[in-house]
Amino acid sequence: MKNKVYAGFVLIFSFLLSIGCGAEETSDATDTNSNNNEGETFKIVSFLAADHAFTEGIVPIWIDKMEEATDGAVTFEWIGGPESVPLEEQFDAVVNGTAEVGFNVSSYYGHLMPETHSLNLSPHTPEEERENGYFDYLQERFNEQNLEYAGRWLGPSPYYFWTNEKIESLDDLKGLRMRSNPTYDGILQRLEVNPVTVSPADVYTSLERNMVDGFGFPLLGPHDSGWTEVTEYIVDEPFLNQNGTILFNKQAFDSLSPDIQEKIKEANAEFEHDMIEHFNEKNEKEWEAIQEAGVEKITLSDEDSEKFQGFVESAFWEKLENEAPEEVGTLRELFENE
């Protein structure tokens, strides 16, 4: 009888022990799942609307690439552009996690991180930036803002000056009124051009009514916006690198497993390569479109071209020296690292 009681006691104890172990395993699994967002959807906000020439193709390409790379462990929802989150709030929205991913440009957050104006000045391709230390430099700076820097997304899409005055030399620009923004102001001042602040929504009317003689903008966008209807020339002197960045909220990114994080990093490096091909094809087609629309291409002399690029470089280094003087030495070293 005692043996039966003892056997029964052992059976009950073993059963209780197995329940406890199961509970502990469940708790561990719950803790593990609570430390990552895999299986959840990350919201994306962009500084341009979903139907803009810059974003309409490239953001969906990025989403497909990330979801494929992670086997769907992370999915992404593009909630839109300024119509979803006001432009001036988008950087902070990613910092505080209102959105987990932002497709933005440093033009709209450079006042908070002046060293990111260097994105415009970098002479390197995205691949070179990952190899020479510039990517890591930016990553450290963004981490300080509670952000994870995934890479570039906008380019090659340099800027151009478009005019309604036929320019045969840089001297012909003097005294003109050009629609500008902080990206071009210093350059225009060196060219003795008068910068005029005009919102994108008012550019067409400003050109039509001769309130401005031209504007600065990349190749893509003006034709879709109708500006080429009231613009006669484009100066074929591309300048500056693009400053588009893909930024993750750091808590959201860190919540992913190391394996998924690594897959996202590798996929972003591949995406940058795909992006170059994407924009090269779009730019080639856009040149045809704007010339068919009647916009004439103007080519500067070699002497004026060299002088113009010197103005661009000096304007941006001066901007960095004024706003981020402690970073200038490091940036010069990174950019001179061929």
C-alpha positions as CSV (number, residue, x, y, z in Angstrom):
1,M,0.0,0.0,0.0
2,K,2.8,2.4,0.9
3,N,4.5,1.7,-2.4
4,K,1.3,2.6,-4.2
5,V,1.0,5.8,-2.3
6,Y,4.6,6.7,-3.0
7,A,4.2,5.9,-6.7
8,G,1.1,8.1,-6.8
9,F,3.0,10.9,-5.1
10,V,5.8,10.7,-7.6
11,L,3.4,10.7,-10.5
12,I,1.6,13.8,-9.2
13,F,4.9,15.6,-8.5
14,S,6.2,14.8,-12.0
15,F,3.0,16.1,-13.6
16,L,3.2,19.4,-11.6
17,L,6.8,19.7,-12.5
18,S,6.1,19.3,-16.2
19,I,3.4,22.0,-16.0
20,G,5.8,24.3,-14.4
21,C,8.5,23.7,-17.0
22,G,5.9,24.2,-19.8
23,A,4.9,27.5,-18.2
24,E,8.5,28.6,-18.0
25,E,9.1,27.7,-21.7
26,T,5.9,29.6,-22.6
27,S,7.0,32.6,-20.6
28,D,10.5,32.5,-22.3
29,A,8.8,32.3,-25.7
30,T,6.5,35.2,-24.8
31,D,9.5,37.3,-23.6
32,T,11.3,36.5,-26.9
33,N,8.3,37.5,-29.0
34,S,7.9,40.7,-26.9
35,N,11.4,41.7,-27.8
36,N,10.8,41.8,-31.6
37,N,8.3,43.1,-34.0
38,E,8.6,40.4,-36.5
39,G,5.2,39.6,-38.0
40,E,4.1,43.2,-37.5
41,T,3.7,46.0,-40.1
42,F,6.1,49.0,-40.2
43,K,4.4,52.2,-41.4
44,I,6.3,54.3,-44.0
45,V,5.9,58.0,-44.5
46,S,7.5,59.9,-47.4
47,F,8.3,63.6,-47.9
48,L,6.7,63.5,-51.3
49,A,3.2,62.3,-52.3
50,A,2.7,58.7,-53.5
51,D,2.1,59.8,-57.1
52,H,5.3,61.9,-57.4
53,A,7.9,60.8,-60.0
54,F,10.5,60.3,-57.3
55,T,8.4,58.1,-55.0
56,E,5.7,56.4,-57.1
57,G,8.0,53.7,-58.3
58,I,10.9,53.6,-55.9
59,V,9.1,53.1,-52.6
60,P,7.1,50.1,-53.8
61,I,10.4,48.6,-55.2
62,W,12.0,49.0,-51.7
63,I,9.0,47.5,-49.9
64,D,9.0,44.4,-52.2
65,K,12.7,44.0,-51.7
66,M,12.6,44.2,-47.9
67,E,9.6,41.9,-47.6
68,E,11.2,39.3,-49.9
69,A,14.6,39.5,-48.0
70,T,12.9,38.9,-44.7
71,D,10.5,36.2,-46.0
72,G,7.6,38.4,-44.8
73,A,8.9,38.5,-41.2
74,V,8.4,42.3,-41.5
75,T,5.8,43.9,-43.7
76,F,5.6,47.6,-44.7
77,E,2.6,49.9,-45.2
78,W,3.2,53.1,-47.1
79,I,0.7,55.5,-45.5
80,G,1.6,58.4,-47.9
81,G,3.4,61.7,-47.9
82,P,2.6,65.2,-46.5
83,E,-1.1,64.5,-46.8
84,S,-0.7,61.8,-44.1
85,V,2.0,63.4,-41.9
86,P,2.8,67.1,-42.4
87,L,6.3,67.6,-44.0
88,E,7.7,69.5,-41.0
89,E,6.6,66.7,-38.7
90,Q,7.9,63.7,-40.6
91,F,11.4,63.5,-39.1
92,D,10.1,63.7,-35.6
93,A,7.4,61.1,-36.5
94,V,10.1,58.5,-37.2
95,V,12.1,59.6,-34.2
96,N,9.2,59.0,-31.8
97,G,7.8,56.0,-33.5
98,T,4.6,57.4,-34.9
99,A,5.9,55.9,-38.2
100,E,8.6,53.3,-38.2
101,V,10.3,54.3,-41.5
102,G,10.8,57.6,-43.2
103,F,11.8,58.4,-46.8
104,N,13.0,61.9,-46.3
105,V,15.7,64.4,-47.4
106,S,18.1,66.3,-45.2
107,S,16.8,69.6,-46.5
108,Y,13.9,69.1,-44.0
109,Y,15.9,68.0,-41.0
110,G,19.3,69.6,-41.6
111,H,18.6,72.3,-39.0
112,L,18.6,69.5,-36.4
113,M,21.5,67.6,-37.9
114,P,23.6,70.2,-39.9
115,E,26.3,67.6,-40.7
116,T,23.7,65.8,-42.9
117,H,24.0,68.7,-45.4
118,S,27.1,66.8,-46.4
119,L,24.9,64.3,-48.2
120,N,24.6,66.8,-51.0
121,L,28.3,67.3,-51.3
122,S,29.5,63.6,-51.2
123,P,31.4,62.8,-54.4
124,H,30.9,59.1,-53.8
125,T,28.4,56.5,-54.9
126,P,26.3,54.7,-52.2
127,E,28.5,51.6,-52.6
128,E,31.7,53.7,-52.1
129,E,30.1,55.4,-49.1
130,R,29.6,52.0,-47.4
131,E,33.3,51.1,-48.0
132,N,35.1,54.4,-47.2
133,G,33.5,55.1,-43.8
134,Y,30.9,57.8,-44.7
135,F,28.0,55.4,-44.2
136,D,29.2,54.5,-40.8
137,Y,29.8,58.1,-39.9
138,L,26.2,58.9,-40.8
139,Q,25.0,55.8,-38.9
140,E,26.6,57.1,-35.7
141,R,25.0,60.5,-36.1
142,F,21.5,59.1,-36.8
143,N,21.8,56.7,-33.9
144,E,22.2,59.7,-31.6
145,Q,18.8,60.9,-32.8
146,N,17.1,57.5,-32.1
147,L,17.3,56.5,-35.8
148,E,18.8,53.7,-37.8
149,Y,20.3,54.8,-41.2
150,A,19.4,52.3,-43.9
151,G,20.9,54.1,-46.8
152,R,20.1,56.4,-49.7
153,W,17.0,56.2,-51.9
154,L,17.0,59.2,-54.2
155,G,19.5,59.3,-57.0
156,P,21.3,59.7,-59.2
157,S,19.1,62.8,-59.5
158,P,21.3,65.9,-59.4
159,Y,19.9,69.4,-59.5
160,Y,19.7,71.7,-62.5
161,F,18.8,75.4,-63.1
162,W,15.8,75.9,-65.4
163,T,15.3,79.4,-66.9
164,N,13.2,81.5,-69.2
165,E,16.2,83.5,-70.3
166,K,18.7,82.0,-72.8
167,I,22.0,81.6,-71.0
168,E,25.2,81.7,-73.0
169,S,27.5,82.3,-70.1
170,L,27.4,82.5,-66.3
171,D,27.4,86.2,-66.5
172,D,24.0,86.1,-68.2
173,L,22.6,84.8,-64.9
174,K,23.4,87.9,-63.0
175,G,20.4,89.8,-61.7
176,L,17.9,87.1,-62.6
177,R,15.2,86.1,-60.1
178,M,15.3,82.4,-59.4
179,R,12.9,80.4,-57.3
180,S,15.1,78.9,-54.6
181,N,15.3,77.1,-51.3
182,P,18.1,76.7,-48.7
183,T,19.8,74.1,-50.9
184,Y,20.5,76.6,-53.6
185,D,20.7,80.0,-51.9
186,G,24.4,80.1,-51.3
187,I,25.1,79.0,-54.9
188,L,22.8,81.6,-56.4
189,Q,24.4,84.4,-54.3
190,R,27.8,83.5,-55.7
191,L,26.2,83.7,-59.2
192,E,24.8,87.1,-58.3
193,V,21.3,85.7,-58.8
194,N,18.4,86.9,-56.7
195,P,16.9,84.0,-54.7
196,V,13.1,84.1,-54.4
197,T,11.2,81.9,-51.9
198,V,8.2,80.3,-53.7
199,S,6.3,77.2,-52.5
200,P,6.1,74.3,-55.0
201,A,2.4,74.9,-55.4
202,D,3.0,78.4,-56.7
203,V,5.9,77.8,-59.0
204,Y,3.8,77.5,-62.2
205,T,2.0,80.8,-61.5
206,S,5.2,82.5,-60.6
207,L,6.8,81.5,-63.9
208,E,3.6,82.3,-65.9
209,R,3.4,85.8,-64.4
210,N,7.2,86.4,-64.7
211,M,7.5,86.8,-61.0
212,V,10.6,84.6,-61.3
213,D,12.9,83.9,-64.3
214,G,13.6,80.3,-63.4
215,F,14.0,77.8,-60.7
216,G,16.3,75.1,-59.4
217,F,15.1,71.5,-59.4
218,P,16.2,67.9,-60.4
219,L,15.3,66.6,-63.8
220,L,12.3,64.6,-62.6
221,G,9.2,66.5,-61.4
222,P,8.9,69.8,-63.4
223,H,7.3,68.1,-66.4
224,D,4.8,66.2,-64.4
225,S,3.9,69.3,-62.5
226,G,3.3,71.3,-65.7
227,W,6.2,73.7,-65.1
228,T,7.7,72.9,-68.5
229,E,4.6,74.6,-70.1
230,V,6.0,77.9,-68.8
231,T,9.8,77.1,-68.9
232,E,12.0,77.5,-72.0
233,Y,15.5,76.3,-71.1
234,I,17.4,73.9,-68.8
235,V,21.1,74.5,-68.1
236,D,22.7,71.1,-68.6
237,E,25.1,71.6,-65.7
238,P,24.1,69.0,-63.1
239,F,25.2,69.8,-59.5
240,L,25.2,68.3,-56.1
241,N,24.5,64.7,-55.0
242,Q,20.9,63.9,-53.8
243,N,20.2,63.8,-50.1
244,G,17.4,61.3,-49.8
245,T,17.7,59.0,-46.8
246,I,15.8,55.9,-45.5
247,L,15.5,56.1,-41.8
248,F,14.1,53.6,-39.3
249,N,12.9,54.3,-35.8
250,K,15.8,52.8,-33.8
251,Q,13.6,51.0,-31.2
252,A,11.5,49.4,-34.0
253,F,14.7,48.3,-35.8
254,D,16.4,47.1,-32.7
255,S,13.3,45.0,-31.8
256,L,13.9,42.8,-34.8
257,S,16.1,39.7,-34.4
258,P,19.8,40.1,-35.4
259,D,19.2,37.8,-38.3
260,I,16.3,40.0,-39.7
261,Q,18.3,43.2,-39.1
262,E,21.2,41.8,-41.1
263,K,18.9,40.8,-44.0
264,I,17.4,44.3,-44.1
265,K,20.9,45.8,-44.1
266,E,22.0,43.6,-46.9
267,A,18.8,44.2,-48.9
268,N,19.3,48.0,-48.6
269,A,22.8,47.8,-50.0
270,E,21.4,45.8,-53.0
271,F,18.5,48.3,-53.3
272,E,20.9,51.2,-53.6
273,H,22.4,49.5,-56.6
274,D,19.0,48.8,-58.1
275,M,18.0,52.4,-57.4
276,I,20.8,53.8,-59.6
277,E,19.6,51.8,-62.6
278,H,16.0,52.8,-61.9
279,F,16.8,56.5,-61.9
280,N,19.2,56.4,-64.8
281,E,16.4,54.9,-66.9
282,K,13.8,57.5,-65.7
283,N,16.3,60.3,-66.3
284,E,16.9,59.2,-69.9
285,K,13.2,59.1,-70.7
286,E,12.7,62.5,-68.9
287,W,15.3,64.2,-71.1
288,E,13.3,63.1,-74.1
289,A,10.0,64.2,-72.5
290,I,11.1,67.7,-71.6
291,Q,12.7,68.4,-75.0
292,E,9.5,67.1,-76.7
293,A,7.7,69.6,-74.5
294,G,9.8,72.4,-76.0
295,V,12.4,72.9,-73.3
296,E,15.8,73.7,-74.9
297,K,19.0,72.3,-73.4
298,I,21.8,74.9,-72.8
299,T,25.5,73.7,-72.4
300,L,28.0,75.9,-70.6
301,S,31.6,76.3,-71.8
302,D,34.3,74.2,-70.1
303,E,35.5,77.3,-68.4
304,D,32.1,78.3,-67.1
305,S,31.3,74.7,-66.1
306,E,34.5,74.5,-63.9
307,K,33.7,77.9,-62.4
308,F,30.1,76.9,-61.7
309,Q,31.1,73.7,-59.9
310,G,33.6,75.7,-57.9
311,F,30.8,78.0,-56.7
312,V,28.7,74.9,-55.7
313,E,31.5,73.3,-53.7
314,S,32.5,76.5,-51.9
315,A,28.9,77.3,-51.0
316,F,28.4,74.0,-49.4
317,W,31.7,73.8,-47.5
318,E,30.9,77.3,-46.2
319,K,27.5,76.1,-45.1
320,L,29.1,73.1,-43.2
321,E,31.8,75.3,-41.7
322,N,29.1,77.7,-40.4
323,E,26.7,75.1,-39.1
324,A,28.8,72.1,-38.2
325,P,32.4,73.4,-37.8
326,E,33.4,70.5,-35.6
327,E,32.6,68.0,-38.3
328,V,34.3,69.6,-41.3
329,G,37.7,68.0,-40.8
330,T,36.2,64.5,-40.6
331,L,34.0,65.1,-43.6
332,R,36.9,66.5,-45.8
333,E,38.9,63.4,-44.9
334,L,36.0,61.1,-45.8
335,F,35.3,62.8,-49.1
336,E,39.0,62.9,-50.1
337,N,39.2,59.2,-49.4
338,E,39.2,57.9,-53.0
